[in-house]
Amino acid sequence: MFKGEINTKGRPRGAVNKITSEVKELINQLASDLFQSIDVNELKATDKVRLFIGIMPYIIPKKAEIDTTINSNLTWLDSYTEEQLNNILNS
């Protein structure tokens, strides 16, 4: 049975996990060293394409789906005729 003091606050928002940041930095350094050691000119064309496809998700962020649903009340448009709306749009 737990008899200690309960931490109700937890980690402060935005606090960096020291171990995680150190591991990420180490992986980043290893990847950088690896890519610097690769001579792209010696790769076959298929290997160049595989390398390019493999690193693309880390260079260019993937597009996120955006909800374009309009949730506003547009009943005020009903008070205008089609001709009046066209005149407003064309003016």
Steps between C-alpha positions, in 0.01 A plus 500: 500500500632849405583711803692783333388841388300517176626749241180659368679752279707265283752630252457869417367576154780534247760329720750307290570137579879508537561138402272520195669818377844342546396187308350710219821701476709180487279351225516827308881500520523134392266560205697808399828307511346215299367726224831684476676167447275399208632582154180549304689493170598138562139387557293334229199695377258273686691549824498878451123493460461278810719735702304802377163340580626385838611842620215706351263460799772646724572795273154607385218472755200291401187691417231482764136475409320830555133516583345757265146467627332837548293503815359850470141602451462638146122542496543876449596419139143385438381861515691579177400400150742322268539819297581709810763250610659501153508881504673497841756245383571682172531849648 
